[in-house]
């Protein structure tokens, strides 16, 4: 397997906020704790060791809950060991989280988990006196069904048609047999195809809800690496978070702190986009298939879109008695994770890290250690045949990251047998007009406007001629243009990153059981570059 690299900034697919974070820009340092370098984990470990979150009682609850959640799972020895090790004070977690996308959704589901696994291994090598457990946090309480109810395969979208309400983890898998039948027909026969079909069938047709199906699937793919999968929708875990939810309901700490941070980010001269805005209360209420926001109106707390309401005393009693009915939103979920896990680092995509960077002051206010934030591995997989096509066309791999128009124009200019660059003519024209400006200055300054208008007119004329010539050359070289755009479409489906569109099954169909081990060997989570793999 061959590797090439391109900077995240150069790809054009990552925000300036995240690229500046990777560059450790000085203005962003107030928004994170320690930058993800192997030597910085020493300080993170020391801070976490002395934090109040890591009591033996809390670890005992965590291990008990995980063992319960794994009762019906074919657990590997490595995963079982990792779960049991969480009771020890020298064990820490490395965590990533993701929605319950149908059949893993896009490829980056794999890259998130592989980054987490590989970082745990790297930390064990650097700090052998500690143990590090890779954790996948399932977003079982998410309610954005439309974001997860499909996956793409060979340009087709396999869609789960279902009327869904409430937390997606509780959704029945009824109806997924129809998706399976369509997918099975499309994927064909052969060992790899049959393995994929069996994996889908065992995950979704043999389990009753989306939580259990996703746990089975992720465990089947990654149990050999000791991955621990956790569902935060658990009463015992939520009970540990009650003091923080009480603060949120009574004092709206999340709203005040994150709003202040958002203001600071907005005032930076870099025009960063704010990823999320807090609610006054950043909790949902869960019950009987609903997940709706809690809002405060005077002394009454209401659940929107329902007739449910509570007085202050009733709400606090409900929280104490049924903590599992309260669900953190995007602002509070990171805090919940860090309260119940002995976590050192969160690994996520660019959008995720952007909103985590809004949360540090909130964590400080709640006296919770802010984790190290690591951008997950990002990958473009190209086959040997695709690499050969690029070589035959004489196209550098970095060029395929350009947007379509720039990609075509650049290549046509390079291969054209005539010069389509009128820069020299424009420079010559500007030199002539410089002399005219000097003449007008020394004779009659009223002509300056006329000279300027004529310069603009003639430069525009050269621009138009250049564009017409480029267009003519595109027609002349249409076969070459067609081949290069077809190849770019293969590598960038819908003119977007492959990892955000393509399902892992396309590559499993070609590479089989070697796919994930090869990715694990190839990816370095601390590299901070976009990876291009030739496999």
C-alpha positions as CSV (number, residue, x, y, z in Angstrom):
1,X,0.0,0.0,0.0
2,X,1.5,3.3,-1.1
3,X,0.8,6.6,0.7
4,X,0.8,10.2,-0.4
5,X,-0.1,13.3,1.7
6,X,-1.7,16.6,1.1
7,X,-2.3,19.3,3.8
8,X,-5.9,19.7,5.0
9,X,-5.8,23.3,3.9
10,X,-4.7,22.4,0.4
11,X,-7.6,20.0,-0.1
12,X,-10.0,22.9,0.0
13,X,-12.5,20.8,2.0
14,X,-11.7,21.9,5.5
15,X,-12.6,25.2,7.2
16,X,-10.1,27.8,8.0
17,X,-11.1,27.4,11.7
18,X,-9.9,23.8,11.7
19,X,-6.8,24.4,9.5
20,X,-5.8,27.2,11.9
21,X,-6.3,24.9,14.8
22,X,-4.0,22.3,13.2
23,X,-1.4,25.1,12.7
24,X,-1.7,25.9,16.4
25,X,-2.6,29.5,15.6
26,X,-2.0,31.7,18.7
27,X,-5.5,33.3,18.6
28,X,-7.1,29.9,19.0
29,X,-5.1,28.7,22.1
30,X,-7.7,29.9,24.6
31,X,-10.2,27.5,23.1
32,X,-8.3,24.2,23.7
33,X,-6.4,22.6,26.5
34,X,-3.4,20.7,25.0
35,X,-2.6,20.2,21.4
36,X,-2.6,16.6,20.2
37,X,1.1,15.8,20.3
38,X,2.3,12.6,22.0
39,X,4.3,14.5,24.6
40,X,1.3,16.6,25.6
41,X,-0.6,13.5,26.7
42,X,1.6,13.4,29.8
43,X,0.1,16.6,31.1
44,X,-3.4,15.5,30.1
45,X,-3.0,12.3,32.1
46,X,-1.7,14.1,35.1
47,X,-4.7,16.5,35.1
48,X,-7.2,13.7,34.6
49,X,-5.6,11.7,37.4
50,X,-6.2,14.5,39.9
51,X,-9.7,15.4,38.7
52,X,-12.8,14.6,40.7
53,X,-14.4,12.7,37.9
54,X,-12.2,9.6,38.3
55,X,-13.5,8.1,41.6
56,X,-13.4,4.3,42.0
57,X,-17.2,4.3,42.4
58,X,-17.7,6.0,39.1
59,X,-15.4,3.5,37.4
60,X,-17.2,0.7,39.0
61,X,-20.6,2.0,37.6
62,X,-19.0,2.3,34.1
63,X,-17.6,-1.2,34.1
64,X,-20.9,-2.6,35.4
65,X,-22.9,-0.8,32.7
66,X,-20.6,-1.9,29.9
67,X,-20.7,-5.5,31.0
68,X,-24.5,-5.4,31.0
69,X,-24.5,-3.8,27.5
70,X,-22.2,-6.6,26.2
71,X,-24.2,-9.5,27.7
72,X,-25.6,-10.5,24.3
73,X,-22.5,-9.6,22.3
74,X,-19.8,-11.9,21.0
75,X,-17.0,-10.1,22.9
76,X,-13.4,-10.6,22.0
77,X,-10.9,-11.3,24.7
78,X,-9.2,-7.9,24.0
79,X,-12.5,-6.0,24.4
80,X,-13.4,-7.9,27.5
81,X,-10.0,-7.1,29.0
82,X,-10.4,-3.4,28.1
83,X,-13.8,-3.2,29.8
84,X,-12.5,-4.9,32.9
85,X,-9.4,-2.6,32.9
86,X,-11.5,0.5,33.3
87,X,-11.8,-0.1,37.0
88,X,-8.1,0.6,37.4
89,X,-6.9,4.1,38.1
90,X,-4.2,3.9,35.5
91,X,-6.6,3.2,32.6
92,X,-7.9,6.0,30.4
93,X,-10.1,6.1,27.3
94,X,-9.7,7.6,23.8
95,X,-13.1,8.3,22.5
96,X,-14.9,9.0,19.2
97,X,-18.6,9.3,18.7
98,X,-20.9,8.9,15.7
99,X,-24.5,8.6,14.7
100,X,-26.2,5.2,14.1
101,X,-25.8,5.5,10.3
102,X,-27.4,2.7,8.4
103,X,-24.6,0.1,7.6
104,X,-22.0,2.6,8.9
105,X,-23.0,5.3,6.4
106,X,-20.0,7.0,4.8
107,X,-16.5,5.8,5.0
108,X,-15.4,8.2,7.7
109,X,-17.2,6.1,10.3
110,X,-14.3,3.6,9.8
111,X,-11.6,6.4,9.9
112,X,-12.9,7.7,13.2
113,X,-12.7,4.4,14.9
114,X,-9.4,3.5,13.3
115,X,-7.9,6.8,14.5
116,X,-9.1,6.0,18.0
117,X,-7.7,2.5,18.0
118,X,-4.3,3.6,16.6
119,X,-4.0,6.5,19.1
120,X,-4.6,4.1,22.0
121,X,-1.8,1.9,20.6
122,X,0.6,4.8,20.2
123,X,-0.1,6.1,23.7
124,X,0.6,2.6,25.2
125,X,4.0,2.6,23.5
126,X,4.8,6.1,24.8
127,X,3.4,5.6,28.3
128,X,3.7,1.9,29.1
129,X,2.7,2.3,32.8
130,X,-0.8,3.2,31.7
131,X,-3.5,1.5,29.7
132,X,-5.6,3.1,27.0
133,X,-9.0,1.9,25.8
134,X,-10.5,2.9,22.4
135,X,-14.1,3.8,22.8
136,X,-16.9,4.3,20.3
137,X,-19.8,6.4,21.8
138,X,-23.0,5.5,20.0
139,X,-25.3,8.5,19.5
140,X,-28.3,6.5,20.4
141,X,-30.3,9.5,21.7
142,X,-29.9,11.5,18.5
143,X,-33.2,12.2,16.7
144,X,-32.1,13.2,13.2
145,X,-33.4,10.1,11.4
146,X,-33.1,11.7,8.0
147,X,-29.3,12.0,8.4
148,X,-28.8,8.3,9.1
149,X,-31.5,6.4,7.2
150,X,-29.5,5.6,4.0
151,X,-26.1,4.6,2.6
152,X,-24.6,4.8,-0.9
153,X,-23.3,2.0,-3.0
154,X,-22.0,2.4,-6.5
155,X,-23.8,5.6,-7.1
156,X,-27.2,4.3,-5.7
157,X,-28.8,5.4,-2.5
158,X,-30.3,2.6,-0.4
159,X,-32.9,4.3,1.7
160,X,-34.8,3.1,4.8
161,X,-38.4,4.4,4.5
162,X,-39.8,4.7,8.0
163,X,-41.9,7.1,10.1
164,X,-39.5,7.7,12.9
165,X,-40.0,9.7,16.2
166,X,-37.9,10.1,19.3
167,X,-34.4,8.7,19.9
168,X,-33.1,6.7,16.9
169,X,-31.5,4.1,19.1
170,X,-34.9,2.8,20.1
171,X,-36.2,2.5,16.5
172,X,-37.4,-0.9,15.5
173,X,-35.4,-2.5,12.6
174,X,-38.7,-3.4,10.9
175,X,-38.5,-2.6,7.2
176,X,-34.8,-3.2,6.8
177,X,-35.4,-6.5,5.2
178,X,-36.6,-4.6,2.1
179,X,-33.4,-2.6,2.1
180,X,-31.4,-5.8,2.5
181,X,-33.1,-7.5,-0.5
182,X,-32.5,-4.6,-2.8
183,X,-28.9,-4.3,-1.7
184,X,-28.3,-8.1,-2.0
185,X,-29.5,-8.0,-5.6
186,X,-27.2,-5.1,-6.5
187,X,-24.1,-6.4,-4.8
188,X,-24.0,-9.7,-6.6
189,X,-22.2,-12.9,-5.7
190,X,-18.8,-14.0,-4.6
191,X,-17.1,-14.4,-1.2
192,X,-16.7,-10.7,-0.4
193,X,-20.2,-9.9,-1.5
194,X,-21.6,-12.8,0.5
195,X,-19.6,-11.6,3.6
196,X,-21.1,-8.2,3.2
197,X,-24.6,-9.5,2.9
198,X,-24.2,-11.7,5.9
199,X,-22.9,-8.8,8.0
200,X,-25.9,-6.7,7.1
201,X,-28.3,-9.5,7.7
202,X,-26.8,-10.4,11.1
203,X,-26.7,-6.8,12.2
204,X,-30.1,-5.5,11.1
205,X,-32.3,-8.5,10.5
206,X,-31.3,-10.4,13.7
207,X,-31.6,-7.4,16.1
208,X,-34.8,-5.6,17.1
209,X,-33.6,-2.0,17.4
210,X,-31.0,0.3,15.9
211,X,-28.8,0.4,19.0
212,X,-28.3,-3.3,19.2
213,X,-27.8,-3.5,15.4
214,X,-25.1,-0.9,15.4
215,X,-23.4,-2.3,18.4
216,X,-23.3,-5.7,16.6
217,X,-21.9,-4.2,13.4
218,X,-19.2,-2.1,15.0
219,X,-18.2,-5.0,17.2
220,X,-18.0,-7.4,14.3
221,X,-15.7,-5.0,12.4
222,X,-13.4,-3.9,15.2
223,X,-13.6,-6.3,18.2
224,X,-10.2,-7.8,17.2
225,X,-8.7,-4.4,18.1
226,X,-10.4,-4.2,21.5
227,X,-12.8,-1.5,20.7
228,X,-15.3,-0.8,23.5
229,X,-18.8,0.4,22.4
230,X,-20.9,2.4,24.8
231,X,-24.5,3.5,24.9
232,X,-24.9,6.6,27.1
233,X,-28.6,6.1,27.3
234,X,-28.4,4.3,30.6
235,X,-30.0,5.2,33.9
236,X,-26.9,4.4,36.1
237,X,-24.7,6.6,33.9
238,X,-27.3,9.4,33.7
239,X,-27.5,9.3,37.5
240,X,-23.9,10.4,37.7
241,X,-24.7,13.4,35.5
242,X,-27.7,14.6,37.6
243,X,-25.7,17.4,39.4
244,X,-24.7,18.8,36.0
245,X,-28.2,18.6,34.6
246,X,-29.6,20.2,37.7
247,X,-27.2,23.2,37.2
248,X,-28.3,23.4,33.6
249,X,-32.0,23.4,34.4
250,X,-31.7,25.9,37.3
251,X,-28.9,28.2,36.2
252,X,-28.4,27.7,32.4
253,X,-24.6,27.4,32.6
254,X,-24.2,26.1,29.1
255,X,-26.1,29.1,27.5
256,X,-24.1,31.7,29.4
257,X,-20.6,30.2,28.9
258,X,-20.9,29.1,25.3
259,X,-22.5,32.4,24.3
260,X,-19.5,34.2,25.8
261,X,-17.1,32.0,23.9
262,X,-19.1,32.4,20.7
263,X,-18.7,36.2,21.1
264,X,-15.0,35.8,21.5
265,X,-14.7,33.7,18.4
266,X,-16.8,36.1,16.4
267,X,-14.6,39.0,17.5
268,X,-11.5,37.3,16.0
269,X,-10.4,38.9,12.7
270,X,-10.5,35.6,10.9
271,X,-14.3,35.5,10.2
272,X,-14.7,32.0,11.6
273,X,-18.2,30.4,11.4
274,X,-19.9,29.5,14.7
275,X,-20.7,25.9,14.5
276,X,-23.5,25.7,17.1
277,X,-25.5,28.1,19.2
278,X,-26.6,27.1,22.7
279,X,-30.2,26.9,23.9
280,X,-31.2,28.5,27.2
281,X,-31.7,24.9,28.4
282,X,-29.6,22.3,26.5
283,X,-31.5,19.2,27.5
284,X,-34.2,17.1,25.9
285,X,-37.0,15.2,27.6
286,X,-37.2,11.5,26.6
287,X,-40.3,9.4,27.1
288,X,-42.5,7.0,25.2
289,X,-41.0,7.6,21.7
290,X,-40.6,11.4,22.1
291,X,-37.4,13.5,22.4
292,X,-38.3,17.2,22.7
293,X,-36.6,20.3,24.1
294,X,-37.2,21.5,27.6
295,X,-38.0,25.2,27.9
296,X,-38.5,27.5,30.9
297,X,-41.4,29.9,31.0
298,X,-41.5,31.9,34.3
299,X,-41.5,29.2,37.0
300,X,-42.8,26.5,34.7
301,X,-40.8,24.0,32.7
302,X,-42.4,22.8,29.5
303,X,-41.6,20.1,26.9
304,X,-42.1,21.7,23.5
305,X,-44.7,20.2,21.1
306,X,-46.4,18.3,24.1
307,X,-48.7,19.1,26.9
308,X,-46.1,18.0,29.5
309,X,-45.1,20.6,32.0
310,X,-43.4,20.7,35.5
311,X,-43.0,23.1,38.3
312,X,-39.4,23.5,39.5
313,X,-39.9,21.0,42.3
314,X,-41.6,18.5,40.1
315,X,-38.9,18.8,37.5
316,X,-36.1,18.2,40.0
317,X,-38.0,15.2,41.4
318,X,-38.4,13.8,37.9
319,X,-34.7,14.3,37.2
320,X,-33.8,12.6,40.5
321,X,-36.2,9.7,40.0
322,X,-35.8,9.2,36.2
323,X,-32.5,10.6,35.1
324,X,-32.7,8.4,32.0
325,X,-35.5,10.7,30.7
326,X,-33.2,13.6,30.3
327,X,-31.0,13.8,27.2
328,X,-28.1,16.2,26.6
329,X,-28.1,18.1,23.3
330,X,-25.0,18.9,21.2
331,X,-23.7,21.4,23.8
332,X,-24.0,19.1,26.9
333,X,-23.3,15.7,25.3
334,X,-19.5,16.3,25.3
335,X,-19.7,17.2,29.0
336,X,-21.7,14.1,29.8
337,X,-19.1,12.0,28.0
338,X,-16.2,13.5,29.9
339,X,-18.0,13.1,33.3
340,X,-18.7,9.4,33.0
341,X,-15.5,8.3,31.1
342,X,-11.8,8.5,32.2
343,X,-11.2,10.2,28.9
344,X,-8.1,11.9,27.6
345,X,-8.9,12.7,24.0
346,X,-11.9,13.2,21.7
347,X,-11.4,12.3,18.0
348,X,-13.8,13.8,15.5
349,X,-14.3,15.4,12.1
350,X,-13.8,19.1,11.3
351,X,-17.4,20.1,12.2
352,X,-17.3,18.3,15.5
353,X,-14.0,19.8,16.6
354,X,-15.3,23.2,15.6
355,X,-18.1,23.0,18.2
356,X,-15.9,21.3,20.8
357,X,-13.6,24.4,20.5
358,X,-16.6,26.4,21.7
359,X,-16.9,24.5,24.9
360,X,-13.7,24.9,26.9
361,X,-14.9,27.8,29.1
362,X,-18.1,25.8,29.8
363,X,-16.0,22.9,31.0
364,X,-14.0,25.2,33.1
365,X,-17.1,26.6,34.7
366,X,-18.3,23.0,35.5
367,X,-14.8,22.0,36.8
368,X,-14.4,19.2,34.3
369,X,-11.1,18.6,32.5
370,X,-11.3,19.5,28.8
371,X,-10.0,16.7,26.6
372,X,-7.4,16.9,23.9
373,X,-9.1,17.3,20.5
374,X,-7.8,15.4,17.6
375,X,-8.9,15.6,14.0
376,X,-9.6,12.1,12.7
377,X,-7.8,10.6,9.8
378,X,-9.1,11.6,6.4
379,X,-8.5,9.4,3.4
380,X,-8.8,9.2,-0.3
381,X,-8.6,5.6,-1.5
382,X,-7.6,5.1,-5.1
383,X,-7.3,1.8,-6.9
384,X,-4.3,0.7,-8.9
385,X,-6.2,1.3,-12.1
386,X,-7.2,4.8,-11.1
387,X,-3.6,5.6,-10.1
388,X,-2.5,4.3,-13.6
389,X,-5.1,6.5,-15.3
390,X,-3.9,9.6,-13.5
391,X,-0.3,8.7,-14.5
392,X,-1.3,8.2,-18.1
393,X,-3.1,11.5,-18.2
394,X,-0.1,13.2,-16.5
395,X,-2.3,14.5,-13.7
396,X,-0.7,15.0,-10.2
397,X,-2.9,13.5,-7.5
398,X,-3.1,16.9,-5.7
399,X,-4.8,18.4,-8.8
400,X,-7.9,16.2,-8.5
401,X,-8.8,18.0,-5.2
402,X,-9.4,21.2,-7.2
403,X,-13.0,22.2,-8.0
404,X,-14.2,21.0,-11.4
405,X,-13.8,24.2,-13.3
406,X,-10.3,24.9,-12.0
407,X,-9.3,21.3,-12.5
408,X,-10.3,21.4,-16.2
409,X,-9.0,24.8,-17.0
410,X,-5.6,24.1,-15.4
411,X,-5.2,20.8,-17.3
412,X,-6.4,22.3,-20.7
413,X,-3.8,25.1,-20.3
414,X,-1.1,22.6,-19.6
415,X,-1.8,20.3,-22.5
416,X,-2.8,22.8,-25.1
417,X,-0.5,23.3,-28.1
418,X,-1.1,27.0,-27.9
419,X,-0.6,29.5,-25.1
420,X,-3.9,30.3,-23.5
421,X,-2.4,32.7,-21.0
422,X,-2.8,36.4,-22.0
423,X,-0.8,37.6,-19.0
424,X,2.0,38.9,-21.2
425,X,-0.4,40.8,-23.4
426,X,-2.1,42.3,-20.4
427,X,1.2,43.4,-18.9
428,X,2.2,45.0,-22.2
429,X,-1.2,46.8,-22.4
430,X,-0.8,48.1,-18.9
431,X,2.6,49.4,-19.7
432,X,1.2,51.3,-22.7
433,X,-1.5,52.8,-20.6
434,X,1.0,53.9,-17.9
435,X,2.6,56.1,-20.5
436,X,-0.9,57.5,-21.4
437,X,-1.5,58.3,-17.7
438,X,1.7,60.2,-17.6
439,X,0.8,62.1,-20.7
440,X,-2.6,63.0,-19.4
441,X,-1.1,64.1,-16.0
442,X,1.3,66.5,-17.8
443,X,-1.2,67.9,-20.3
444,X,-4.9,67.7,-19.2
445,X,-5.8,65.8,-16.1
446,X,-9.5,65.7,-17.3
447,X,-8.4,62.9,-19.6
448,X,-7.5,60.6,-16.8
449,X,-11.0,59.2,-16.5
450,X,-11.2,58.6,-20.2
451,X,-7.8,56.8,-20.2
452,X,-8.9,54.6,-17.2
453,X,-12.2,53.7,-19.0
454,X,-10.3,52.7,-22.1
455,X,-7.8,50.6,-20.1
456,X,-10.6,48.7,-18.4
457,X,-12.4,48.2,-21.7
458,X,-9.3,46.7,-23.4
459,X,-8.4,44.5,-20.5
460,X,-11.9,43.2,-20.4
461,X,-11.6,42.5,-24.1
462,X,-8.5,40.4,-23.5
463,X,-10.2,38.5,-20.7
464,X,-13.1,37.6,-23.1
465,X,-10.7,36.6,-25.9
466,X,-8.8,34.4,-23.4
467,X,-12.0,32.7,-22.2
468,X,-13.2,32.1,-25.8
469,X,-9.9,30.6,-26.7
470,X,-10.0,28.3,-23.6
471,X,-13.5,27.3,-24.4
472,X,-12.4,26.4,-28.0
473,X,-9.5,24.3,-26.7
474,X,-11.9,22.5,-24.3
475,X,-13.9,21.5,-27.3
476,X,-10.8,20.4,-29.2
477,X,-9.6,18.4,-26.3
478,X,-13.0,17.1,-25.3
479,X,-11.9,13.4,-25.2
480,X,-9.1,14.3,-22.7
481,X,-11.5,16.5,-20.7
482,X,-14.1,13.7,-20.6
483,X,-11.5,11.1,-19.3
484,X,-10.2,13.4,-16.6
485,X,-13.6,14.5,-15.3
486,X,-14.8,10.9,-15.3
487,X,-11.8,9.9,-13.2
488,X,-12.4,12.9,-10.8
489,X,-16.0,11.8,-10.5
490,X,-14.9,8.3,-9.4
491,X,-12.6,9.7,-6.8
492,X,-14.9,12.5,-5.7
493,X,-18.5,11.3,-5.9
494,X,-20.9,14.2,-6.4
495,X,-17.8,16.5,-6.4
496,X,-17.3,15.9,-2.7
497,X,-14.9,13.9,-0.6
498,X,-15.1,10.2,-1.1
499,X,-15.1,9.6,2.7
500,X,-18.3,11.7,3.1
501,X,-20.2,9.8,0.4
502,X,-19.1,6.2,-0.2
503,X,-19.9,3.2,2.0
504,X,-17.2,0.9,3.1
505,X,-18.9,-2.0,1.3
506,X,-17.7,-0.8,-2.1
507,X,-14.1,-1.3,-1.0
508,X,-14.8,-4.4,1.0
509,X,-16.3,-5.9,-2.2
510,X,-12.9,-5.4,-3.8
511,X,-10.4,-5.9,-0.9
512,X,-12.4,-8.2,1.4
513,X,-11.3,-8.9,5.0
514,X,-7.9,-7.2,4.3
515,X,-9.5,-3.7,4.0
516,X,-9.7,-2.7,7.7
517,X,-6.3,-4.3,8.7
518,X,-4.7,-2.4,5.8
519,X,-6.3,0.8,6.9
520,X,-5.2,0.3,10.5
521,X,-1.6,-0.3,9.3
522,X,-1.6,2.7,7.0
523,X,-3.1,5.5,9.2
524,X,-1.3,7.5,11.8
525,X,-3.7,9.6,13.9
526,X,-1.1,12.2,14.9
527,X,0.1,12.9,11.3
528,X,-2.2,15.9,10.7
529,X,-2.3,15.4,7.0
530,X,-4.9,14.2,4.5
531,X,-3.9,10.7,3.3
532,X,-4.1,9.4,-0.2
533,X,-3.9,5.6,-0.3
534,X,-3.1,3.4,-3.3
535,X,-4.3,-0.1,-2.6
